[in-house]
């Protein structure tokens, strides 16, 4: 299967971003929380904004967990892509998917710790990790088409839409069924008079002239 590079994965990320934005808007209406699109920051110091930051981060983490349970985000699924191992197995083993999720979502995890504890080094580390992973996304422009989190988790993103052609039917039993109009299969013709093993009947006499 073909590995997907920067373009298709960017499109999938934009689809995911649009879905997450819609979820944030819905959450803001339902819970009456303000928008917090950063990784905590100074806005998390106030009570309401801090609550919004926590809820928003948890929502993003929950959305991203689809790449653990489904080996793809909704955006990737819409574009017929899945996460596999770098050797080609799709989907990747569960432990690899979990490791990839932990690396990819490190900024959000650190931001959540900052929002919960207000310990500023968590915020600095979240910003640094975000920058590193952002730059690492451009690694998909290389020949291996792996982002930094893929390299660290030994994964890659593959297109799976053409993995099995429509109409393919595996033959069970080790043989092929005869097609329409095919001749009789050996051993399946009519039983001669007298049963199996009996000599064939004599030929009919020639017609008289």
trRosetta pair geometry for C-beta under 8 A, 3 or more apart (Angstrom, degrees):
i j d omega theta_ij theta_ji phi_ij phi_ji
1 84 7.5 97 67 13 135 158
1 88 6.7 143 36 -156 89 88
1 90 6.5 -7 32 -14 156 142
1 158 4.4 57 120 -173 127 128
1 159 6.3 -164 -180 66 101 63
1 160 6.4 -5 -142 -92 147 60
1 163 6.1 -18 -90 -95 118 95
2 158 6.6 134 76 -152 41 75
2 159 5.1 -1 68 34 95 111
3 144 7.5 -51 121 168 170 45
3 145 4.2 145 129 76 124 138
3 146 7.8 -52 -169 -57 142 71
3 156 5.0 -51 -124 165 115 128
3 157 6.6 92 -160 72 72 56
3 158 5.9 -57 -100 -95 47 66
4 8 4.4 -81 -167 74 117 133
4 9 5.7 135 125 -48 109 91
4 81 5.4 -35 -5 -123 158 130
4 145 6.6 166 87 168 27 135
4 157 4.7 -60 52 108 104 102
4 158 6.5 159 -7 -123 91 13
4 159 5.5 113 -60 -45 106 85
5 8 6.8 91 57 28 52 93
5 9 6.8 -116 123 3 24 110
5 140 5.0 146 -164 160 62 94
5 141 6.7 87 -178 -99 115 32
5 145 4.2 -93 -91 -126 77 110
6 9 6.2 -80 -148 47 21 104
6 10 5.9 23 163 -25 67 112
6 137 7.7 98 -125 152 89 82
6 138 7.1 22 -108 -133 128 48
6 140 4.3 145 -71 101 69 109
6 141 5.0 13 -38 -71 137 72
6 145 7.8 -126 -28 -136 62 81
7 10 5.9 -58 -146 32 23 109
7 11 6.6 21 158 -16 61 105
8 11 5.7 -54 -151 36 34 113
8 12 6.5 35 152 -18 66 104
8 79 6.0 161 -171 159 100 145
8 81 6.6 142 144 -63 124 144
8 159 7.5 -36 157 -74 170 106
9 12 5.5 -48 -147 36 37 113
9 13 6.3 41 151 -21 65 103
9 76 7.9 4 -123 -96 68 96
9 81 7.6 -163 -90 159 71 171
9 137 7.9 -162 116 -164 127 96
9 140 5.9 -89 40 -165 146 168
9 147 7.6 -157 148 -43 161 119
9 157 6.0 112 -90 66 116 159
10 13 5.5 -53 -148 36 33 113
10 14 6.5 36 151 -21 65 102
11 14 5.7 -50 -149 32 33 112
11 15 6.7 35 151 -18 63 102
11 75 7.6 -179 120 176 60 114
11 79 6.5 115 100 -82 113 151
12 15 5.7 -52 -152 35 34 112
12 16 6.4 34 150 -17 66 105
12 73 6.6 123 163 68 110 112
12 75 3.8 127 -172 132 68 108
12 76 4.7 46 -156 -74 144 59
12 78 7.4 163 -121 57 81 94
12 79 5.2 -103 -81 21 99 139
12 81 6.3 -72 -75 43 151 139
13 16 5.5 -52 -147 39 34 112
13 17 6.2 39 151 -24 65 104
13 75 6.5 160 -58 107 17 163
14 17 5.5 -49 -144 34 32 115
14 18 6.5 35 154 -21 63 101
14 75 7.4 143 61 -140 48 143
15 18 5.8 -53 -152 33 31 110
15 19 6.6 29 151 -16 64 105
15 74 7.2 -130 128 106 110 86
15 75 3.5 147 78 -120 110 103
15 78 6.0 -127 165 51 164 142
15 79 7.5 176 8 -28 152 110
16 19 5.7 -56 -150 37 34 110
16 20 6.2 32 154 -18 68 107
16 63 7.4 135 -168 151 100 123
16 73 5.0 -1 -94 145 132 142
16 74 6.4 138 -100 60 78 86
16 75 3.9 -84 -43 -16 84 132
16 76 8.0 13 -53 -17 119 74
17 20 5.7 -54 -143 39 31 109
17 21 6.2 35 155 -22 64 105
18 21 5.7 -52 -148 34 30 114
18 22 6.6 31 152 -19 63 103
19 22 5.7 -55 -154 35 32 111
19 23 6.5 31 149 -18 65 105
19 63 7.4 161 110 -151 111 136
19 74 5.9 40 -20 75 174 139
19 75 7.2 -148 5 -54 127 92
20 23 5.5 -54 -149 37 35 112
20 24 6.3 40 150 -22 67 102
20 59 7.4 133 -151 128 87 105
20 60 6.2 44 -148 -106 132 79
20 63 5.7 163 -96 96 98 175
21 24 5.5 -50 -148 33 33 114
21 25 6.5 34 152 -20 64 102
22 25 5.7 -51 -150 34 33 112
22 26 6.4 33 151 -17 65 105
23 26 5.6 -53 -147 38 34 112
23 27 6.1 34 153 -19 66 106
23 59 5.9 178 132 174 124 129
23 63 6.9 -179 35 -72 165 134
24 27 5.7 -55 -145 39 30 111
24 28 6.2 34 154 -24 64 105
24 35 6.3 65 159 -125 122 90
24 37 7.7 30 -148 -83 166 86
24 56 6.1 35 -120 -126 103 101
24 59 6.9 152 -83 98 68 152
25 28 5.7 -52 -149 32 30 113
25 29 6.6 26 153 -17 63 104
26 29 5.9 -57 -152 35 32 107
26 30 6.1 23 156 -14 68 111
27 30 5.8 -57 -137 42 31 106
27 31 5.6 -8 176 15 70 115
27 33 6.6 -27 136 46 91 117
27 55 6.3 175 171 142 135 122
27 56 7.2 161 95 -89 150 67
27 59 6.2 -83 -54 -76 160 157
28 31 6.9 -65 -123 55 18 84
28 32 7.3 48 178 -124 51 8
28 33 5.4 -107 -120 68 61 70
28 34 6.9 44 -134 -127 110 12
28 35 6.1 -23 -86 -66 142 74
28 52 7.7 34 -105 -135 85 113
29 32 7.7 12 -176 -69 18 46
31 55 6.4 -136 90 -167 169 170
33 36 7.9 -57 151 -3 109 102
33 48 7.0 -179 -135 179 69 84
33 51 6.2 -127 -120 108 119 97
33 52 3.9 159 174 -100 112 91
33 55 5.9 160 -1 51 177 144
33 56 7.6 -156 122 -43 138 95
34 48 6.3 74 6 135 110 107
34 49 5.9 -35 62 -100 127 72
34 52 4.9 -71 61 -68 68 168
35 52 7.0 -131 -97 171 2 137
35 56 7.6 89 -157 -88 48 146
36 40 7.9 38 169 -95 127 24
36 43 6.1 -173 -122 106 105 136
36 44 7.4 84 -152 -75 146 80
36 49 6.2 124 -80 -168 124 78
36 52 4.5 134 -11 118 119 103
36 53 4.2 -95 132 -84 162 68
36 56 5.0 -171 66 21 94 153
37 56 7.5 -108 -83 170 39 151
38 41 4.4 7 115 -10 143 130
38 43 6.8 118 47 27 125 124
38 53 7.8 -35 72 -119 76 110
38 111 7.9 -173 130 -137 62 136
39 57 7.8 80 -139 -97 58 117
39 107 5.7 -84 -109 166 143 98
39 108 7.0 -126 -124 -98 97 45
39 110 7.2 20 176 87 127 90
39 111 3.6 -119 -171 -94 82 130
39 114 7.4 69 143 43 84 140
39 123 6.8 148 110 -142 99 70
39 126 4.3 -172 150 141 142 132
39 127 6.4 -172 56 -68 138 65
39 130 6.3 -138 -38 -47 149 143
40 43 7.6 -178 163 60 35 79
40 44 4.2 -30 -166 -20 73 149
40 53 5.4 91 -108 -178 53 146
40 57 7.8 11 -60 -58 81 139
40 111 4.5 -171 -23 -158 104 83
40 112 7.9 -150 -64 -57 115 20
40 114 4.2 42 -159 94 176 124
40 115 4.8 -141 -112 -59 106 84
40 122 7.6 29 37 109 168 101
40 123 5.2 -119 85 -106 128 99
40 126 6.6 90 20 56 117 163
41 44 6.2 128 62 -2 49 95
41 123 6.6 132 -83 -152 33 128
42 45 5.6 -25 -177 -6 57 118
43 46 6.8 -49 -176 27 52 99
43 49 4.4 -113 163 164 87 142
43 50 7.9 -178 127 -64 63 54
43 53 6.8 146 100 -59 99 125
44 49 6.1 -131 -97 120 29 95
44 50 4.6 81 -169 -107 64 73
44 53 4.5 -44 -100 18 100 165
44 114 6.6 95 80 123 162 96
44 115 4.7 -113 -152 -112 139 79
44 118 7.1 -169 117 -100 107 79
45 49 7.5 12 50 76 50 120
45 50 6.8 -145 54 -64 5 110
45 118 6.9 85 -110 -128 66 118
46 49 4.5 63 66 27 101 108
46 50 6.2 -166 82 -18 44 91
47 50 5.7 -60 -145 33 21 112
47 51 6.6 18 158 -15 61 105
48 51 5.8 -55 -153 35 32 110
48 52 6.4 31 150 -18 65 106
49 52 5.4 -51 -147 37 36 114
49 53 6.3 41 152 -23 66 102
50 53 5.6 -51 -150 32 32 113
50 54 6.6 32 152 -18 64 104
50 115 5.8 154 -162 -162 78 89
51 54 5.7 -53 -149 35 33 110
51 55 6.3 27 157 -13 67 107
52 55 5.9 -57 -143 41 30 107
52 56 5.9 28 159 -18 66 112
53 56 5.9 -57 -141 40 25 110
53 57 6.1 25 160 -19 63 109
53 111 7.3 -122 174 159 108 105
53 115 4.6 -162 109 -112 119 137
54 57 6.0 -58 -147 37 25 108
54 58 6.3 23 157 -16 63 109
54 112 6.7 87 -130 -138 66 77
54 115 4.8 -176 -72 132 79 139
54 116 6.9 95 -107 -68 116 76
55 58 5.9 -58 -148 39 29 110
55 59 6.3 32 153 -22 64 107
56 59 5.6 -54 -149 34 31 114
56 60 6.5 30 154 -17 64 104
57 60 5.7 -54 -150 36 33 110
57 61 6.3 32 153 -18 66 106
57 108 5.3 162 -156 -168 93 93
57 111 5.5 -162 -111 101 139 111
57 112 4.7 -178 130 -78 146 90
57 115 6.6 -177 6 11 147 149
58 61 5.7 -54 -145 38 32 111
58 62 6.2 33 155 -20 65 106
58 112 7.1 98 -62 -114 70 127
59 62 5.8 -54 -147 36 29 110
59 63 6.4 30 154 -19 64 106
60 63 5.7 -54 -147 36 32 111
60 64 6.2 28 156 -16 65 108
60 105 7.7 164 127 -136 99 114
60 108 5.6 -136 99 -130 126 149
61 64 5.8 -57 -146 40 30 110
61 65 6.6 43 152 -36 62 99
61 105 6.0 104 -116 -175 79 147
61 108 5.6 -178 -69 128 91 137
61 109 7.3 96 -101 -73 128 72
61 112 7.4 -2 -37 -50 141 144
62 65 5.6 -44 -154 15 33 118
63 66 6.6 -31 176 -3 44 109
63 73 7.5 42 154 -142 83 104
64 67 6.1 -33 177 15 63 110
64 73 7.1 -36 -127 -98 49 112
64 101 6.4 139 139 -146 104 97
64 104 7.0 -165 -171 104 134 118
64 105 5.3 140 110 -75 161 132
64 108 7.7 157 7 37 151 157
65 68 5.1 -41 -167 27 65 115
65 69 6.3 42 143 -5 84 104
65 101 6.6 55 -111 -149 54 147
66 69 6.0 -64 -137 51 39 96
66 70 4.9 -14 179 28 79 118
66 72 7.0 -44 134 92 98 46
66 73 5.3 100 82 -120 118 49
66 74 6.4 13 116 -33 169 73
67 70 7.0 -53 -96 62 21 79
67 71 6.7 30 -164 -149 52 18
67 72 6.3 29 -112 -110 66 3
67 73 5.4 -20 -61 -55 95 75
67 76 7.7 75 -100 21 93 144
67 83 6.1 62 -165 -9 94 146
67 97 6.5 -168 137 -165 73 99
67 100 7.0 -100 135 103 123 116
67 101 5.8 162 84 -86 107 99
67 104 7.7 -5 76 53 156 155
68 71 7.9 0 -176 -69 8 44
68 94 7.4 56 -172 -154 82 75
68 97 4.8 136 -127 137 56 113
68 98 5.7 59 -128 -83 117 61
68 101 5.0 -24 -60 -41 106 150
70 73 7.9 133 75 -79 118 16
70 77 6.8 -28 146 -67 136 126
71 82 4.8 36 121 -169 109 98
71 83 4.7 -142 -174 50 77 86
71 84 7.4 50 -177 -68 129 54
71 90 7.3 134 152 -168 149 73
71 91 3.3 -105 -89 -134 165 133
71 92 6.3 157 -130 29 113 76
71 97 6.1 -91 -100 -102 71 137
72 76 3.8 -134 -165 94 98 123
72 77 4.8 127 117 -58 130 78
72 81 6.1 151 -128 96 123 68
72 82 4.7 -76 -55 -112 119 61
72 83 6.1 180 -72 -6 61 84
72 91 8.0 -115 -25 -110 86 117
73 76 4.8 97 49 8 71 101
73 77 7.1 -133 96 -5 38 87
74 77 5.5 -53 -145 36 34 114
74 78 6.4 37 156 -22 65 102
75 78 5.8 -52 -151 32 31 111
75 79 6.7 8 157 2 63 109
76 79 6.0 -71 -149 51 32 97
76 81 4.2 -92 -166 76 88 100
76 82 6.7 127 145 -82 122 35
76 83 7.6 16 161 -36 167 82
76 157 6.9 -113 -133 -151 130 122
77 80 7.4 33 -173 -78 33 30
77 81 7.5 -101 -64 52 24 62
77 82 7.8 51 -91 -79 64 78
80 159 6.0 44 113 -158 94 76
80 160 5.8 -140 171 62 81 69
80 161 3.5 33 161 -61 154 102
81 157 5.4 23 174 174 120 104
81 158 6.6 162 -153 82 72 36
81 159 5.7 -46 -98 -96 75 52
81 160 6.8 133 -125 9 23 87
82 90 5.3 99 94 -166 122 115
82 91 5.6 -93 163 -95 123 85
82 157 7.3 173 88 -152 24 66
82 158 6.0 -24 64 62 73 86
82 160 5.0 15 11 -15 112 138
83 90 7.7 158 94 -132 28 83
83 91 6.2 42 77 -151 69 88
83 92 5.4 -53 128 4 88 116
83 97 6.4 118 99 -108 135 93
83 100 6.9 -173 -176 91 148 167
83 155 5.5 8 -178 177 100 130
83 156 7.5 161 -152 84 60 29
83 157 5.7 -39 -97 -99 61 69
83 158 7.8 133 -119 17 14 79
84 88 6.4 -8 135 177 137 21
84 89 5.5 -177 -171 91 104 44
84 90 3.5 -61 -86 -86 126 73
84 91 5.9 -132 -94 -144 66 31
84 92 5.1 151 -157 -53 26 77
84 155 6.7 156 87 -158 31 80
84 156 6.1 -26 69 66 80 77
84 157 7.6 129 21 -118 75 21
84 158 5.0 4 12 1 124 125
85 88 6.7 -23 78 40 85 28
85 89 4.4 23 30 50 115 94
85 90 7.8 -139 19 -65 68 46
85 92 4.6 131 -54 -118 66 85
85 93 6.7 38 -66 1 118 83
85 96 6.2 75 -96 73 84 176
85 154 6.4 1 -155 131 78 91
85 155 6.1 -73 -115 -112 33 60
85 156 7.4 17 124 23 21 84
86 144 7.9 -1 -148 -173 113 114
86 146 6.9 1 -109 -89 112 141
86 150 7.3 122 -79 165 103 95
86 154 4.9 -98 2 -178 120 66
86 155 6.1 -123 -46 -100 79 7
86 156 5.1 101 -106 -19 61 106
88 158 7.7 84 -145 -80 55 148
89 92 6.7 108 93 -104 92 45
89 93 7.6 32 102 -34 135 77
90 158 5.4 -93 -81 53 137 141
90 160 6.1 -167 144 -89 155 123
90 163 7.7 -123 70 -98 140 149
91 97 7.2 12 158 -64 114 131
92 96 4.3 -95 157 86 121 129
92 97 5.3 150 83 -55 108 85
92 100 7.5 71 83 -10 157 140
92 153 8.0 56 165 140 161 110
92 155 5.0 -34 -79 -117 159 107
93 96 4.9 89 64 8 80 105
93 97 7.2 -151 97 -6 40 88
94 97 5.6 -57 -149 37 35 111
94 98 6.3 34 155 -19 68 104
95 98 5.7 -50 -147 36 34 111
95 99 6.3 35 153 -19 65 105
96 99 5.6 -53 -145 38 33 111
96 100 6.2 35 154 -20 65 106
96 153 5.5 114 -170 168 78 97
96 154 6.2 -87 -134 72 122 90
96 155 5.6 142 158 -67 118 107
97 100 5.7 -52 -146 37 30 113
97 101 6.4 33 154 -21 64 105
97 153 8.0 88 -90 173 18 139
97 155 7.5 99 -85 -93 53 149
98 101 5.7 -54 -149 35 31 112
98 102 6.4 32 154 -20 65 105
99 102 5.8 -53 -148 35 31 111
99 103 6.5 26 155 -15 64 106
99 152 7.6 -141 147 123 107 88
99 153 4.6 159 104 -124 103 99
100 103 6.0 -59 -149 38 30 107
100 104 6.0 24 158 -16 67 113
100 149 5.7 95 -156 153 74 103
100 150 7.0 26 -127 -96 117 47
100 152 7.8 145 -106 82 61 87
100 153 3.7 78 -76 -155 80 179
100 155 5.2 -15 -79 13 141 149
101 104 5.9 -59 -139 41 27 107
101 105 5.9 -5 171 9 66 117
102 105 6.7 -72 -135 53 18 89
102 106 6.8 53 156 -68 57 80
102 109 7.5 10 -152 -29 65 156
103 106 5.9 -20 -160 -30 31 113
103 133 7.8 157 150 -103 79 119
103 148 8.0 -139 153 116 126 84
103 149 4.4 161 108 -135 117 95
103 152 5.3 158 -126 87 164 136
103 153 6.0 -146 19 -47 139 109
104 133 6.7 123 -140 -151 49 140
104 149 4.4 56 -72 -145 81 168
105 108 4.8 -45 -173 43 85 114
105 109 5.8 91 126 -27 86 97
106 109 5.6 -57 -142 38 32 112
106 110 6.2 29 161 -16 67 106
106 126 7.9 -170 132 -122 71 60
106 129 4.6 -113 110 178 113 147
106 133 7.1 163 47 -46 107 138
107 110 5.9 -60 -149 40 29 108
107 111 6.1 30 153 -21 65 109
107 126 4.8 93 -156 -165 67 74
107 127 7.6 89 -138 -71 107 18
107 129 4.6 -170 -74 95 76 107
107 130 4.0 76 -110 -68 149 84
107 133 6.6 -117 -23 25 117 137
108 111 5.3 -52 -143 37 34 115
108 112 6.3 39 154 -24 65 101
108 126 7.7 101 -62 -145 15 112
109 112 5.7 -49 -150 31 31 113
109 113 6.8 32 150 -17 61 102
110 113 5.6 -51 -152 35 36 113
110 114 6.5 38 149 -20 66 103
110 122 5.1 -175 -178 -173 82 80
110 123 7.6 164 141 -84 100 21
110 125 5.0 -129 -157 97 150 101
110 126 3.7 -168 98 -77 116 86
110 129 6.2 128 10 24 145 142
111 114 5.5 -52 -149 35 35 113
111 115 6.3 34 153 -19 67 104
111 122 7.4 156 -91 144 21 100
111 123 7.1 64 -114 -111 62 61
111 126 4.5 106 -60 -140 75 155
112 115 5.7 -52 -145 36 33 109
112 116 6.3 27 156 -15 65 109
113 116 5.8 -61 -146 41 29 108
113 117 5.9 -11 168 14 68 116
113 119 7.2 -44 141 50 93 109
113 122 4.5 -135 97 -147 105 147
114 117 6.6 -75 -131 54 22 84
114 118 6.8 62 178 -103 61 22
114 119 6.4 -118 -118 59 60 64
114 120 7.3 59 -138 -115 108 24
114 122 3.7 -169 -69 99 86 116
114 123 4.4 104 -131 -60 154 77
114 126 6.3 -82 -11 -14 136 139
115 118 7.7 23 -151 -66 17 59
117 122 6.7 100 60 0 116 150
119 122 5.1 78 84 -3 90 111
120 123 5.3 -51 -158 32 52 114
120 124 6.5 49 149 -18 76 100
121 124 5.4 -51 -145 37 41 112
121 125 6.1 39 156 -18 70 106
122 125 5.8 -56 -145 40 30 109
122 126 6.2 36 152 -25 63 106
123 126 5.6 -51 -147 32 31 115
123 127 6.6 29 155 -16 63 103
124 127 5.9 -56 -152 36 31 108
124 128 6.4 29 152 -16 65 108
125 128 5.6 -54 -144 40 34 112
125 129 6.1 33 157 -18 67 107
126 129 5.9 -55 -144 39 27 108
126 130 6.2 33 154 -23 62 107
127 130 5.6 -53 -148 34 30 115
127 131 6.6 30 154 -19 63 104
128 131 5.8 -56 -152 34 31 110
128 132 6.4 29 153 -18 66 106
129 132 5.7 -54 -145 37 34 111
129 133 6.2 25 160 -12 68 109
130 133 6.2 -61 -144 42 26 104
130 134 6.2 32 155 -24 63 109
131 134 5.7 -54 -146 33 29 114
131 135 6.6 25 157 -13 63 104
132 135 6.1 -59 -154 38 29 106
132 136 6.2 30 149 -22 64 112
132 148 7.1 -116 149 105 84 168
133 136 5.1 -52 -143 38 36 119
133 137 6.9 55 153 -36 62 88
133 147 8.0 42 -166 163 74 117
133 148 6.2 -140 -125 63 54 126
133 149 6.4 28 -136 -43 103 109
134 137 5.9 -39 -163 9 33 114
135 138 6.2 -52 -174 24 46 110
135 148 7.5 47 91 -29 71 140
136 139 5.4 -19 -170 -6 57 118
136 147 5.4 81 137 176 89 80
136 148 2.4 -56 -158 -2 133 127
136 149 6.5 107 124 -19 140 69
136 151 7.9 -123 -163 23 114 116
137 140 6.4 -29 174 3 54 111
137 147 5.1 -11 -116 -130 44 118
137 148 7.3 -58 -43 9 37 92
138 141 5.5 -14 179 2 69 116
139 142 5.6 -30 -177 7 60 119
139 144 7.8 -23 156 70 96 102
139 146 6.0 -37 123 92 115 60
139 147 5.3 126 58 -134 105 33
139 148 5.4 128 1 -51 144 66
139 150 7.7 -159 93 47 126 106
139 151 6.7 -62 142 -26 159 126
140 145 5.3 32 -157 -157 70 55
140 146 6.6 -161 -95 63 64 9
140 147 5.2 -15 -48 -65 100 73
140 150 7.9 84 -82 18 89 141
142 145 6.8 -148 76 -53 65 35
142 146 7.4 -41 66 40 112 69
144 151 7.8 76 109 -88 144 95
144 156 7.5 -117 162 -103 84 125
145 156 6.5 71 95 -153 91 111
145 157 7.5 -105 139 51 105 83
146 150 3.7 -139 -163 98 90 127
146 151 5.0 118 127 -59 127 75
146 155 7.5 143 -136 85 108 53
146 156 5.4 -75 -91 -101 94 86
147 150 4.7 101 51 3 67 104
147 151 7.3 -128 99 -7 37 85
148 151 5.6 -50 -150 31 35 112
148 152 6.4 28 155 -13 66 107
149 152 5.8 -53 -143 41 35 109
149 153 6.0 14 161 -1 67 115
149 155 8.0 -20 124 52 74 113
150 153 6.1 -70 -139 52 26 95
150 154 7.7 -121 168 57 57 1
150 155 4.8 -107 -142 76 75 76
150 156 5.6 78 -170 -89 133 48
150 157 7.3 -91 -96 -19 139 82
151 154 7.6 21 -176 -73 26 40
159 162 7.1 23 129 23 107 89
160 163 4.9 -15 -163 -26 68 125
162 165 7.2 17 -165 -81 74 64
164 168 5.5 -120 -179 41 91 141
165 168 5.0 104 67 -41 80 113
171 174 7.3 140 121 -68 105 3
171 175 6.6 -131 163 80 128 31
171 176 5.7 -57 -120 -93 153 58
171 177 7.5 -165 -129 -9 105 81
178 182 3.8 -136 -178 72 110 147
178 183 7.8 -120 -152 57 143 43
178 185 6.2 -141 -38 -57 135 107
179 182 5.1 108 58 -34 64 117
184 188 5.7 -154 -178 77 97 98
184 189 5.3 75 147 -78 156 84
185 188 4.6 46 70 14 88 130
191 195 6.6 -16 167 -136 122 34
191 196 6.2 -68 -145 -61 105 74
192 195 7.7 -20 78 68 71 15
192 196 7.7 111 41 -99 86 35
192 198 5.8 -146 99 70 111 102
192 200 6.0 -95 -144 -109 151 63
192 201 7.4 -167 -171 -16 108 86
193 198 6.8 -92 98 97 54 148
193 201 6.1 43 41 -53 123 115
194 198 3.0 129 105 -129 123 171
194 199 7.6 -1 73 42 158 53
195 198 5.5 104 61 -22 63 117
